Every structure is written in C-alpha cells, then in structure tokens.
Amino acid sequence: MAQKEEAAAAATTTEESAPASQNGEDLENLDDPEKLKELIQLPPFEIVTGERLPVNYFKFQFRNVEYSSGRNKTFLCYVIEVQDKGGQVQASRGYLEDEHATAHAEEAFFNTVVPTFDPALRYNVTWYVSSSPCVACADRIIKMLSKTKNLRLLILVGRLFMWEEPAMQAALKKLKEAGCRLRIMKPQDFEYIWQNFVEQEEGESKAFEPWEDIQENFLYYEEKLADILK
C-alpha cells in the first residue's frame, strides 16, 4: 500500500480554487442592502451541482489513497438509466459535491434528484463517489431503497471511509443486505470519470494519466471491502 500522501500542497490547491464564500459569492459590497439581504437569506450550506468537475478536484479528491488527510468533501458523480414507457432506455448524468460538513452529497441526491423520478418507471442508478458513505448516509440509503422500490443502486467508491470502525463495517454490511451493490473503483472506473465528469480543455480531450499506486490501492481496498462484507 502506498505511503501517506503529502496532502498539504494539494489541499492548498483545492482551497485556492474554492469559492470565496459559502455560495460562491465574493464577500464585498456588503454595504448594499439588497446584496446583504440576499446573502442572509441563503441556506447554511450549498450543494454544488453540475455536469463536470474541475480537474484539480478530481485529481485530489478521487485519488484512492490510504490516508485521506485534507479530503473532507464528498464528490458524487451519478448516471441514471431509465426505461421509458416506449421501451427506450434514456440516460442522464451529473455530479454533486457537499460544500460544508453539515450536508452530504448522498443526502443531496435523495433530496434533489430522486423526487423527479416517475413511480411508474424503473431506475438503475450508478454512483461514482470519492469515498464510501458515512454511517448516517448509509442508513439514509437503506431507508430510501426500502421505500423507493423502483430504484436499484450501484455505488463505486474510490476509498473506504473509516473502514476500521465497527459501526462503519456494520453499516456497509447493512447496505449489502438492503440490496445496494457496493464495490471499489478499478483504474478503468477512474478513467470513466475522467472522460465523462471532468472538465476538459476546449477543443481537446486529454488522456487519463493514472497515478503510480492506483492499482495497488484498488487491490488494497478491494480486499478490505471483501473482508467486511463476507
């Protein structure tokens, strides 16, 4: 397994590219009553949504390192496949990231995306998540699968979050029992994210460059997950 990452530099890069305030607004001109009123009315956290995420976010947040120092955000890329009443399969995709610790991207998916589902149709959903769900999110996923019978969920994770904790291991087992499929991302999965969810230079698409220990770390986490779920 790879040695502990020198995450400080990458974390600085991430912080430098982060919004100046909680909702991406510049904290200036607050003497403007209308501007101040607008900021006050904003929610206490922001869920960032979109189709493609910045390159530096992907390279730092999705890297499947053993020690995740500085990686305190969750990035969730999703693909939704639905068969319409005419038999045609339609797909859509996007990504969510939690901007603050008070909200998680998994919860945001259930609050913003699932309500748009048609109860008469069946949905196959794939998540590509930077790290596995926490205990609270695992419980939320289980409850959602229980009441949303037309939803099938596959979760691919780059890293296992706090996998040594007994409560976390129990939560992962319950996810499996609830019918949620869970697996570790292979190098090919990271390449898929790069091609489909990461911003590319206009007019050109750069090839995915796997980091040195990507396969080694995948095998490490795959073994840990297999031991937990057996």
C-alpha positions as CSV (number, residue, x, y, z in Angstrom):
1,M,0.0,0.0,0.0
2,A,1.3,3.4,-0.8
3,Q,2.8,5.6,1.9
4,K,0.9,8.5,3.4
5,E,0.2,11.3,0.9
6,E,1.8,14.7,1.1
7,A,-1.7,16.2,1.1
8,A,-0.9,19.7,2.3
9,A,0.1,21.0,-1.1
10,A,-2.9,19.5,-2.8
11,A,-5.2,20.7,-0.1
12,T,-3.9,24.2,-0.6
13,T,-4.6,24.0,-4.4
14,T,-8.1,22.9,-3.6
15,E,-8.6,25.7,-1.1
16,E,-7.3,28.3,-3.5
17,S,-9.9,27.2,-6.1
18,A,-12.7,27.1,-3.7
19,P,-15.4,29.8,-3.6
20,A,-14.7,32.9,-1.5
21,S,-17.9,32.4,0.5
22,Q,-20.3,29.5,1.2
23,N,-22.3,30.2,-2.0
24,G,-19.5,31.3,-4.4
25,E,-20.3,35.0,-3.8
26,D,-17.5,37.5,-3.3
27,L,-17.7,38.9,0.2
28,E,-17.7,42.5,-0.9
29,N,-20.2,45.3,-1.4
30,L,-22.0,44.2,1.8
31,D,-23.0,47.8,2.4
32,D,-25.5,47.2,-0.4
33,P,-28.7,46.4,1.5
34,E,-30.1,44.2,-1.3
35,K,-26.8,42.2,-1.5
36,L,-26.7,41.8,2.2
37,K,-30.3,40.6,2.3
38,E,-29.6,38.1,-0.5
39,L,-26.7,36.6,1.5
40,I,-28.6,36.4,4.7
41,Q,-31.4,34.5,3.0
42,L,-29.1,31.9,1.6
43,P,-29.2,28.4,3.3
44,P,-26.4,27.5,5.8
45,F,-24.7,25.2,3.2
46,E,-24.6,24.8,-0.5
47,I,-24.8,21.7,-2.6
48,V,-22.8,22.3,-5.8
49,T,-24.3,20.6,-8.9
50,G,-23.2,20.3,-12.4
51,E,-22.1,18.0,-15.2
52,R,-18.3,18.3,-15.0
53,L,-16.0,19.0,-12.0
54,P,-12.6,20.8,-12.1
55,V,-9.5,18.8,-12.9
56,N,-7.7,19.6,-9.6
57,Y,-10.7,18.5,-7.6
58,F,-10.7,15.1,-9.3
59,K,-7.0,14.6,-9.0
60,F,-7.0,15.3,-5.3
61,Q,-10.4,14.2,-4.0
62,F,-10.8,11.0,-6.0
63,R,-7.3,9.7,-5.5
64,N,-7.6,6.3,-3.8
65,V,-5.0,6.9,-1.1
66,E,-4.9,5.1,2.2
67,Y,-4.8,8.3,4.3
68,S,-7.3,10.9,3.2
69,S,-5.9,13.9,5.1
70,G,-7.5,17.1,3.8
71,R,-10.2,15.3,1.8
72,N,-13.2,16.5,3.8
73,K,-15.6,16.8,0.9
74,T,-17.6,14.2,-0.9
75,F,-17.9,14.2,-4.6
76,L,-20.7,12.1,-6.1
77,C,-20.9,11.5,-9.9
78,Y,-24.1,9.8,-11.0
79,V,-25.5,8.0,-14.0
80,I,-29.3,7.4,-14.2
81,E,-30.7,4.9,-16.7
82,V,-34.4,4.7,-17.1
83,Q,-36.6,2.7,-19.5
84,D,-39.5,4.8,-20.7
85,K,-42.9,3.5,-21.4
86,G,-41.9,3.0,-25.1
87,G,-39.1,0.7,-24.1
88,Q,-36.3,3.1,-24.8
89,V,-33.5,3.4,-22.3
90,Q,-32.6,7.0,-21.6
91,A,-29.6,8.1,-19.5
92,S,-28.6,11.3,-17.7
93,R,-25.7,12.2,-15.5
94,G,-24.3,14.9,-13.3
95,Y,-22.3,15.4,-10.1
96,L,-22.9,16.7,-6.6
97,E,-20.4,17.9,-4.0
98,D,-21.0,18.8,-0.4
99,E,-19.7,22.3,0.3
100,H,-19.8,22.0,4.1
101,A,-19.8,19.3,6.7
102,T,-23.5,19.9,7.5
103,A,-24.7,18.4,4.3
104,H,-23.6,15.2,2.4
105,A,-23.8,14.7,-1.3
106,E,-25.6,11.4,-0.8
107,E,-28.4,13.2,1.0
108,A,-28.5,15.9,-1.7
109,F,-29.1,13.2,-4.4
110,F,-32.1,11.9,-2.5
111,N,-33.4,15.5,-1.9
112,T,-32.9,16.9,-5.3
113,V,-32.8,14.1,-7.9
114,V,-35.0,11.2,-6.6
115,P,-38.1,13.5,-6.2
116,T,-38.0,13.8,-10.0
117,F,-38.4,10.1,-10.6
118,D,-41.6,8.7,-12.1
119,P,-43.0,6.0,-9.7
120,A,-44.2,4.1,-12.8
121,L,-40.7,3.7,-14.2
122,R,-37.7,1.7,-13.1
123,Y,-34.4,3.4,-12.4
124,N,-30.9,2.0,-12.4
125,V,-28.5,4.5,-10.7
126,T,-24.8,4.3,-10.5
127,W,-22.8,6.5,-8.1
128,Y,-19.1,7.1,-8.5
129,V,-18.2,8.5,-5.1
130,S,-14.8,9.7,-3.8
131,S,-15.3,7.8,-0.6
132,S,-17.8,5.3,0.8
133,P,-20.8,6.7,2.8
134,C,-20.6,7.5,6.5
135,V,-22.9,5.6,8.9
136,A,-25.6,8.3,8.8
137,C,-25.7,8.3,4.9
138,A,-25.6,4.5,4.8
139,D,-28.7,4.5,7.0
140,R,-30.4,7.1,4.7
141,I,-29.6,5.0,1.6
142,I,-31.1,1.9,3.2
143,K,-34.3,3.8,4.1
144,M,-34.5,5.2,0.6
145,L,-34.1,1.9,-1.1
146,S,-36.8,0.4,1.2
147,K,-39.4,2.9,0.2
148,T,-38.3,3.5,-3.4
149,K,-38.9,0.1,-4.9
150,N,-38.3,1.3,-8.5
151,L,-34.7,2.3,-7.7
152,R,-31.6,0.0,-8.0
153,L,-28.4,1.5,-6.8
154,L,-24.7,0.6,-7.5
155,I,-22.1,2.5,-5.6
156,L,-18.5,2.6,-6.7
157,V,-16.1,4.2,-4.2
158,G,-12.5,5.4,-4.5
159,R,-11.8,4.9,-0.8
160,L,-13.3,3.3,2.2
161,F,-14.3,5.9,4.8
162,M,-13.2,4.9,8.4
163,W,-13.5,1.2,7.4
164,E,-11.7,0.1,10.6
165,E,-14.6,1.3,12.8
166,P,-17.0,-1.4,13.8
167,A,-20.0,0.9,13.3
168,M,-18.9,1.6,9.8
169,Q,-18.3,-2.0,9.0
170,A,-21.8,-2.8,10.3
171,A,-23.3,0.0,8.1
172,L,-21.6,-1.4,5.0
173,K,-23.0,-4.9,5.7
174,K,-26.5,-3.4,6.1
175,L,-26.1,-1.7,2.8
176,K,-25.4,-5.0,1.1
177,E,-28.3,-6.7,2.9
178,A,-30.6,-3.9,1.7
179,G,-29.8,-4.7,-1.9
180,C,-27.3,-1.9,-2.5
181,R,-24.4,-3.1,-4.6
182,L,-21.1,-1.7,-3.4
183,R,-17.6,-2.1,-4.9
184,I,-14.2,-0.4,-5.1
185,M,-13.3,1.6,-8.2
186,K,-10.9,0.0,-10.6
187,P,-8.5,2.1,-12.6
188,Q,-10.9,1.8,-15.5
189,D,-13.6,3.5,-13.4
190,F,-11.4,6.4,-12.6
191,E,-10.7,6.7,-16.4
192,Y,-14.5,6.7,-17.0
193,I,-15.0,9.6,-14.5
194,W,-12.1,11.5,-16.2
195,Q,-13.7,11.1,-19.6
196,N,-17.3,11.8,-18.6
197,F,-17.3,14.0,-15.5
198,V,-14.1,16.1,-15.5
199,E,-13.7,19.4,-17.3
200,Q,-11.6,19.2,-20.4
201,E,-9.7,21.9,-22.3
202,E,-11.9,23.4,-25.0
203,G,-11.2,21.7,-28.3
204,E,-9.1,18.9,-26.9
205,S,-9.6,15.9,-24.6
206,K,-6.5,14.9,-22.6
207,A,-6.0,11.2,-21.9
208,F,-6.3,10.0,-18.3
209,E,-3.0,9.6,-16.6
210,P,-3.3,7.0,-13.7
211,W,-1.3,7.8,-10.6
212,E,1.6,5.4,-9.7
213,D,-0.2,3.4,-7.0
214,I,-3.7,3.4,-8.4
215,Q,-3.8,-0.4,-9.0
216,E,-2.1,-1.2,-5.7
217,N,-4.5,0.9,-3.8
218,F,-7.5,-0.6,-5.6
219,L,-6.4,-4.1,-4.6
220,Y,-5.9,-2.9,-1.0
221,Y,-9.4,-1.5,-0.7
222,E,-11.0,-4.4,-2.6
223,E,-9.5,-6.8,-0.1
224,K,-10.7,-4.8,2.9
225,L,-14.3,-4.5,1.5
226,A,-14.4,-8.2,0.7
227,D,-13.4,-9.0,4.3
228,I,-16.1,-6.7,5.7
229,L,-18.9,-8.0,3.5
230,K,-18.1,-11.7,3.8
